[in-house]
Amino acid sequence: MSLLDSGPDRVTVYPTVEVDDGYGGTKPGPGAPVTLRARVLPAITDESGEAGYLTGTEYRVYARSLPAGPWSRVEWAGEVWAVVGEPQRFGGGRRLAHDVATIRKRG
């Protein structure tokens, strides 16, 4: 079994779907939650913050298939996270294919 299929972290992804905005158009909204096994590793820590301000930390989520996008919400480690940009999709065959998304804490 691959490390991509048996990651130690359990994440819940709320994929983005188009919902009615009440004005006759659509807007991005949360879809049905998808819970999956993934590997979450630190990516960036902003240690140069000013005194009294929170430091920002970003993580990378590695999974076989990650149904996320720029407006998706991710729940991990008891916190709510936002996906930064589009997830990267790596091919290269059935055994190596995986997705990587960068997440940042919301709020």
N, CA, C and O of each residue as an XYZ file, in Angstrom:
428
protein
N       0.848     -1.184      0.000
C       0.000      0.000      0.000
C       0.890      1.244      0.000
O       1.898      1.271      0.706
N       0.555      2.228     -0.742
C       1.329      3.441     -0.911
C       1.137      4.404      0.259
O       0.114      4.375      0.944
N       2.124      5.246      0.470
C       1.989      6.292      1.486
C       0.872      7.269      1.124
O       0.313      7.926      2.002
N       0.549      7.365     -0.155
C      -0.528      8.250     -0.585
C      -1.898      7.698     -0.201
O      -2.850      8.462     -0.037
N      -2.004      6.383     -0.058
C      -3.288      5.764      0.260
C      -3.507      5.588      1.758
O      -4.643      5.402      2.195
N      -2.451      5.644      2.542
C      -2.586      5.383      3.977
C      -1.929      6.478      4.799
O      -1.182      6.187      5.734
N      -2.195      7.716      4.467
C      -1.619      8.836      5.207
C      -2.096      8.851      6.645
O      -3.178      8.344      6.941
N      -1.310      9.423      7.544
C      -1.666      9.428      8.958
C      -2.743     10.449      9.339
O      -3.290     10.387     10.440
N      -3.046     11.376      8.446
C      -4.001     12.444      8.765
C      -5.339     12.195      8.092
O      -5.411     11.698      6.968
N      -6.393     12.552      8.806
C      -7.743     12.469      8.256
C      -8.222     13.907      8.033
O      -8.310     14.698      8.972
N      -8.527     14.227      6.777
C      -8.996     15.571      6.431
C     -10.386     15.478      5.818
O     -10.730     14.501      5.154
N     -11.166     16.512      6.055
C     -12.487     16.618      5.447
C     -12.464     17.806      4.496
O     -12.180     18.933      4.903
N     -12.762     17.550      3.238
C     -12.750     18.584      2.199
C     -14.182     18.894      1.809
O     -14.974     17.988      1.553
N     -14.510     20.173      1.763
C     -15.800     20.636      1.268
C     -15.556     21.236     -0.116
O     -15.198     22.409     -0.227
N     -15.747     20.439     -1.178
C     -15.480     20.950     -2.527
C     -16.397     22.118     -2.874
O     -17.488     22.255     -2.321
N     -15.944     22.938     -3.781
C     -16.724     24.088     -4.209
C     -17.729     23.678     -5.279
O     -17.382     23.000     -6.246
N     -18.976     24.098     -5.093
C     -20.021     23.898     -6.095
C     -20.692     25.249     -6.333
O     -20.633     26.140     -5.486
N     -21.319     25.386     -7.472
C     -22.036     26.622     -7.778
C     -23.399     26.604     -7.082
O     -24.160     25.647     -7.226
N     -23.708     27.671     -6.323
C     -24.997     27.796     -5.642
C     -25.652     29.113     -6.076
O     -24.976     30.026     -6.550
N     -26.949     29.195     -5.910
C     -27.700     30.386     -6.275
C     -27.328     31.530     -5.339
O     -27.268     31.345     -4.123
N     -27.080     32.711     -5.900
C     -26.700     33.854     -5.070
C     -27.896     34.714     -4.657
O     -27.720     35.703     -3.945
N     -29.104     34.357     -5.088
C     -30.290     35.112     -4.726
C     -30.596     36.266     -5.658
O     -31.620     36.931     -5.504
N     -29.722     36.513     -6.625
C     -29.911     37.612     -7.570
C     -30.014     37.111     -9.000
O     -29.900     37.898     -9.940
N     -30.227     35.824     -9.176
C     -30.338     35.253    -10.509
C     -29.037     34.703    -11.058
O     -29.001     34.201    -12.181
N     -27.980     34.791    -10.290
C     -26.688     34.273    -10.729
C     -26.235     33.143     -9.818
O     -27.025     32.579     -9.062
N     -24.967     32.830     -9.902
C     -24.400     31.793     -9.052
C     -23.148     32.312     -8.364
O     -22.548     33.303     -8.779
N     -22.776     31.615     -7.305
C     -21.553     31.928     -6.575
C     -20.977     30.622     -6.041
O     -21.694     29.626     -5.948
N     -19.692     30.612     -5.689
C     -19.116     29.393     -5.124
C     -19.668     29.139     -3.724
O     -19.795     30.062     -2.918
N     -19.991     27.887     -3.447
C     -20.492     27.508     -2.136
C     -19.976     26.131     -1.762
O     -19.443     25.418     -2.611
N     -20.130     25.744     -0.484
C     -19.621     24.443     -0.051
C     -20.478     23.295     -0.565
O     -21.707     23.362     -0.551
N     -19.811     22.244     -1.018
C     -20.498     21.041     -1.473
C     -20.560     20.003     -0.366
O     -20.274     20.303      0.793
N     -20.931     18.792     -0.723
C     -21.009     17.690      0.236
C     -19.590     17.340      0.718
O     -18.673     17.241     -0.099
N     -19.401     17.153      2.025
C     -18.059     16.874      2.548
C     -17.522     15.517      2.108
O     -18.265     14.544      1.976
N     -16.201     15.480      1.885
C     -15.505     14.262      1.515
C     -14.384     14.058      2.539
O     -13.498     14.904      2.660
N     -14.415     12.944      3.274
C     -13.373     12.645      4.251
C     -12.396     11.653      3.640
O     -12.800     10.635      3.078
N     -11.096     11.959      3.753
C     -10.095     11.100      3.151
C      -8.830     11.058      3.993
O      -8.617     11.895      4.870
N      -7.993     10.063      3.707
C      -6.691      9.931      4.356
C      -5.680     10.724      3.533
O      -5.675     10.658      2.303
N      -4.831     11.469      4.223
C      -3.843     12.297      3.537
C      -2.608     12.440      4.416
O      -2.584     11.994      5.563
N      -1.608     13.057      3.865
C      -0.411     13.398      4.620
C      -0.322     14.920      4.596
O      -0.300     15.527      3.525
N      -0.270     15.533      5.774
C      -0.216     16.990      5.886
C       1.138     17.364      6.478
O       1.499     16.919      7.568
N       1.889     18.195      5.736
C       3.221     18.608      6.161
C       3.337     20.124      6.126
O       2.721     20.763      5.273
N       4.117     20.722      7.040
C       4.303     22.172      7.011
C       4.985     22.620      5.723
O       5.866     21.938      5.200
N       4.564     23.772      5.227
C       5.146     24.302      3.996
C       5.909     25.593      4.264
O       7.086     25.702      3.924
N       5.240     26.571      4.874
C       5.830     27.893      5.098
C       5.430     28.388      6.478
O       4.280     28.237      6.890
N       6.373     28.975      7.185
C       6.069     29.648      8.438
C       6.647     31.045      8.352
O       7.829     31.222      8.060
N       5.813     32.031      8.607
C       6.256     33.422      8.574
C       6.721     33.802      9.974
O       5.921     34.248     10.797
N       8.006     33.626     10.245
C       8.547     33.916     11.561
C       8.978     35.373     11.702
O       9.416     35.781     12.778
N       8.864     36.157     10.647
C       9.320     37.540     10.705
C       8.186     38.506     11.025
O       8.274     39.688     10.694
N       7.133     38.027     11.659
C       6.007     38.891     11.985
C       6.348     39.912     13.053
O       7.289     39.728     13.825
N       5.597     40.961     13.091
C       5.796     42.004     14.082
C       5.360     41.510     15.453
O       4.535     40.601     15.556
N       5.898     42.092     16.480
C       5.531     41.717     17.850
C       4.044     41.974     18.077
O       3.536     43.045     17.744
N       3.356     40.998     18.639
C       1.925     41.138     18.910
C       1.026     40.617     17.815
O      -0.191     40.565     17.995
N       1.596     40.223     16.669
C       0.810     39.699     15.565
C       1.015     38.191     15.442
O       2.077     37.674     15.791
N       0.014     37.500     14.955
C       0.115     36.067     14.760
C       0.997     35.750     13.570
O       1.000     36.475     12.575
N       1.744     34.665     13.680
C       2.536     34.232     12.535
C       1.676     33.327     11.662
O       0.857     32.558     12.166
N       1.864     33.423     10.375
C       1.078     32.627      9.442
C       1.813     31.349      9.077
O       3.003     31.379      8.760
N       1.117     30.244      9.119
C       1.701     28.963      8.741
C       0.840     28.339      7.666
O      -0.388     28.332      7.756
N       1.490     27.820      6.661
C       0.785     27.106      5.598
C       1.233     25.652      5.622
O       2.373     25.338      5.964
N       0.317     24.781      5.253
C       0.595     23.357      5.184
C       0.304     22.869      3.774
O      -0.447     23.495      3.026
N       0.907     21.748      3.428
C       0.614     21.098      2.154
C      -0.078     19.781      2.443
O       0.355     19.008      3.298
N      -1.158     19.536      1.719
C      -1.927     18.300      1.857
C      -1.620     17.423      0.646
O      -1.856     17.822     -0.494
N      -1.098     16.238      0.898
C      -0.774     15.266     -0.144
C      -1.802     14.146     -0.079
O      -1.972     13.525      0.970
N      -2.488     13.880     -1.182
C      -3.488     12.812     -1.225
C      -3.537     12.219     -2.626
O      -3.125     12.849     -3.599
N      -4.047     10.999     -2.708
C      -4.179     10.338     -4.009
C      -5.095     11.155     -4.913
O      -4.779     11.393     -6.079
N      -6.225     11.580     -4.371
C      -7.171     12.412     -5.117
C      -7.754     13.424     -4.137
O      -8.268     13.051     -3.083
N      -7.671     14.702     -4.488
C      -8.102     15.765     -3.589
C      -9.138     16.630     -4.303
O      -8.771     17.423     -5.171
N     -10.426     16.500     -3.961
C     -11.470     17.258     -4.649
C     -11.574     18.688     -4.119
O     -12.606     19.078     -3.573
N     -10.522     19.454     -4.279
C     -10.491     20.805     -3.727
C     -10.220     21.822     -4.821
O      -9.746     21.482     -5.905
N     -10.525     23.064     -4.520
C     -10.279     24.169     -5.438
C     -10.013     25.437     -4.646
O      -9.911     25.385     -3.420
N      -9.900     26.569     -5.316
C      -9.535     27.807     -4.635
C     -10.510     28.267     -3.552
O     -10.088     28.955     -2.622
N     -11.776     27.921     -3.630
C     -12.736     28.352     -2.620
C     -13.156     27.212     -1.705
O     -14.122     27.344     -0.953
N     -12.451     26.111     -1.761
C     -12.798     24.962     -0.936
C     -12.384     25.188      0.514
O     -11.491     25.978      0.818
N     -13.064     24.470      1.387
C     -12.774     24.523      2.819
C     -12.251     23.154      3.233
O     -12.748     22.128      2.770
N     -11.251     23.140      4.101
C     -10.670     21.900      4.601
C     -10.710     21.929      6.120
O     -10.347     22.929      6.738
N     -11.156     20.824      6.721
C     -11.110     20.694      8.173
C     -10.051     19.660      8.507
O     -10.091     18.527      8.026
N      -9.096     20.072      9.343
C      -8.000     19.197      9.748
C      -7.505     19.634     11.120
O      -7.388     20.829     11.390
N      -7.220     18.682     11.973
C      -6.669     18.925     13.319
C      -7.574     19.846     14.138
O      -7.093     20.645     14.941
N      -8.871     19.732     13.931
C      -9.812     20.536     14.700
C      -9.903     21.987     14.277
O     -10.520     22.793     14.974
N      -9.310     22.334     13.166
C      -9.301     23.712     12.649
C      -9.903     23.743     11.252
O     -10.008     22.718     10.578
N     -10.298     24.946     10.830
C     -10.831     25.154      9.485
C      -9.770     25.880      8.667
O      -9.216     26.889      9.104
N      -9.496     25.356      7.479
C      -8.438     25.868      6.617
C      -9.003     26.216      5.242
O      -9.990     25.624      4.804
N      -8.377     27.172      4.567
C      -8.759     27.555      3.211
C      -7.688     27.063      2.244
O      -6.500     27.087      2.565
N      -8.101     26.624      1.076
C      -7.165     26.190      0.040
C      -6.623     27.428     -0.666
O      -7.384     28.304     -1.075
N      -5.306     27.490     -0.804
C      -4.646     28.624     -1.454
C      -4.399     28.251     -2.910
O      -3.572     27.385     -3.199
N      -5.108     28.899     -3.826
C      -4.926     28.629     -5.249
C      -5.471     27.277     -5.660
O      -6.243     26.649     -4.937
N      -5.052     26.846     -6.835
C      -5.467     25.544     -7.373
C      -4.553     24.451     -6.855
O      -3.345     24.668     -6.752
N      -5.086     23.283     -6.526
C      -4.213     22.162     -6.170
C      -3.371     21.733     -7.372
O      -3.806     21.838     -8.519
N      -2.181     21.258     -7.095
C      -1.313     20.736     -8.149
C      -1.669     19.275     -8.373
O      -1.821     18.510     -7.420
N      -1.800     18.897     -9.622
C      -2.136     17.525     -9.967
C      -0.929     16.903    -10.667
O      -0.471     17.394    -11.698
N      -0.429     15.825    -10.092
C       0.729     15.146    -10.642
C       0.307     13.815    -11.243
O      -0.376     13.027    -10.590
N       0.702     13.565    -12.458
C       0.381     12.313    -13.135
C       1.552     11.355    -13.014
O       2.081     11.149    -11.922
N       1.949     10.779    -14.112
C       3.109      9.908    -14.105
C       2.778      8.456    -13.869
O       3.649      7.689    -13.457
N       1.570      8.061    -14.110
C       1.208      6.662    -13.920
C       0.288      6.467    -12.728
O       0.148      7.347    -11.879
N      -0.326      5.320    -12.682
C      -1.324      5.022    -11.661
C      -0.735      5.040    -10.248
O      -1.385      5.510     -9.315
N       0.473      4.540    -10.086
C       1.071      4.446     -8.750
C       1.592      5.773     -8.230
O       1.645      5.983     -7.018
N       1.973      6.660     -9.114
C       2.559      7.925     -8.686
C       1.602      9.108     -8.723
O       1.921     10.164     -8.176
N       0.458      8.965     -9.341
C      -0.472     10.088     -9.476
C      -0.953     10.535     -8.099
O      -1.340      9.714     -7.267
N      -0.924     11.855     -7.868
C      -1.400     12.405     -6.605
C      -1.673     13.896     -6.759
O      -1.279     14.519     -7.745
N      -2.358     14.455     -5.762
C      -2.679     15.881     -5.734
C      -2.026     16.502     -4.508
O      -1.870     15.861     -3.469
N      -1.648     17.770     -4.657
C      -1.053     18.525     -3.551
C      -1.744     19.876     -3.487
O      -1.812     20.594     -4.485
N      -2.260     20.224     -2.304
C      -2.911     21.528     -2.114
C      -2.251     22.239     -0.931
O      -1.885     21.609      0.061
N      -2.110     23.536     -1.050
C      -1.600     24.350      0.045
C      -2.795     24.912      0.801
O      -3.722     25.454      0.198
N      -2.769     24.779      2.138
C      -3.874     25.284      2.962
C      -3.344     26.318      3.949
O      -2.201     26.246      4.398
N      -4.200     27.279      4.273
C      -3.886     28.339      5.229
C      -5.044     28.455      6.200
O      -6.201     28.350      5.794
N      -4.757     28.668      7.467
C      -5.790     28.744      8.488
C      -6.735     29.914      8.199
O      -6.302     31.016      7.862
N      -8.037     29.645      8.340
C      -9.046     30.676      8.128
C      -9.223     31.498      9.392
O      -8.976     31.034     10.505
N      -9.667     32.752      9.182
C     -10.027     33.578     10.319
C      -8.965     34.376     10.822
O      -9.153     35.118     11.786
